[in-house]
Amino acid sequence: MPTALTTFQFKGNGAKVIDLELSLSLTAGQCLELLKQASWLPDDWEFKCEVSSTGEAWAELGLEVLLADVIQGDGSIIRILPY
């Protein structure tokens, strides 16, 4: 399975950043669930995600989207926004 080093930015109260090597066969929703299980995200909140390869231009990332469809290699950023 291909993997990529990806930066996750949580933009809620107490903003945080973590770099993870993750499988590109996961969906964005599966990544959020793993981060909740690791107590990195609050488990009772709803989130939306955005993805960027540079940190300049952002695109909405649906929770059902495979990471392999939007991440082409190391260095991408996924921004997690509570709503």
Protein Blocks (a to p, Z undefined) as FASTA:
>chain_A
ZZdddddddfbehiacddddddfkbcfklmmmmmmmnomacfkbccdddddfklmaccdd
dfklcfklmpgbehiacddddZZ
